[in-house]
Amino acid sequence: MAPIRIVTSCYNDDINLSWTLYLIKKSLPYIIYKKTAINENSQQFADLPYQLIEIPNICRCEYAFIYHIVNNYDRLDDVTVFVKSNWQKYGIHLYYLLENCTNYDYMTVGKHNETISYLYHEQAEIDFWTNWYDVIFTNDLEKPKNVHSWGHGPCFSISRDLIRRHPKSTYEYLLERLTRPSQIFSGSKLNEVGIIYHNEIQRFYTIFFTHGLLPNQYKIFNDKQIDNIKTNIIYPKRRFTLFT
């Protein structure tokens, strides 16, 4: 176990991993979950300064993140950073997070505007929309009332203790839910549904990990602390679903 470990995933987009050179320079351990076959005899993967783990091509990065928690639940690092491989595209302040995340139980950076709206643009988004709040928070009295913003990508860090606030069975259930579409669909339809799940669950992380905490029970980062960081990133227009 380490004080901090970074977890990311990729498909055939290795070009988005150039930023990992920074991790090597800082001697930060990291894991890449790869959704294509790995040739273990290839010189390309010899003597890597990190772990490269092959996983099924299911959903987007959220499958890799939940997969990591399930398979490391009993040996989690002090703090785990989960980040999408192409975070730079969205102007996320990953390096700021890496420098400060060990001071918090939960930290996320790179929020969408709170007033962003969603428009259905595919019938599948209506047919396969999943209210993850209902999936996890089955007691209406404990269910979150409002959620305002969610992370780009996402990019967040979380402590071992906060992850273990939920039993391992909860993560196993989430992983099973993410796997279901691959048992029903294939090809473009599977990709379509995977995008829907990705857009839904990336909004779910913060409330999932922080809902119902007692005051001062855990140290949660307030992302407004980095509002003064300058960025000239132009965000692409995208559509996202809302939880109700």
HELIX and SHEET records of a PDB file:
HELIX    1   1 ASP A   14  LEU A   17  5                                   4    
HELIX    2   2 THR A   20  LYS A   25  1                                   6    
HELIX    3   3 GLN A   43  PHE A   45  5                                   3    
HELIX    4   4 CYS A   61  ASN A   72  1                                  12    
HELIX    5   5 TYR A   73  ARG A   75  5                                   3    
HELIX    6   6 TRP A   87  TYR A   90  5                                   4    
HELIX    7   7 LEU A   94  ASN A  100  1                                   7    
HELIX    8   8 CYS A  101  ASN A  103  5                                   3    
HELIX    9   9 GLN A  123  ASP A  127  1                                   5    
HELIX   10  10 TRP A  132  ILE A  136  1                                   5    
HELIX   11  11 ASP A  140  GLU A  142  5                                   3    
HELIX   12  12 ARG A  160  ILE A  163  1                                   4    
HELIX   13  13 LYS A  168  ILE A  184  1                                  17    
HELIX   14  14 GLY A  187  THR A  210  1                                  24    
HELIX   15  15 ASP A  223  ILE A  226  5                                   4    
SHEET    1   A 6 GLN A  51  GLU A  54  0                                        
SHEET    2   A 6 TYR A  30  LYS A  34  1                                        
SHEET    3   A 6 ILE A   4  CYS A  10  1                                        
SHEET    4   A 6 VAL A  79  VAL A  83  1                                        
SHEET    5   A 6 CYS A 155  SER A 159 -1                                        
SHEET    6   A 6 TYR A 106  THR A 108 -1                                        
END                                                                             
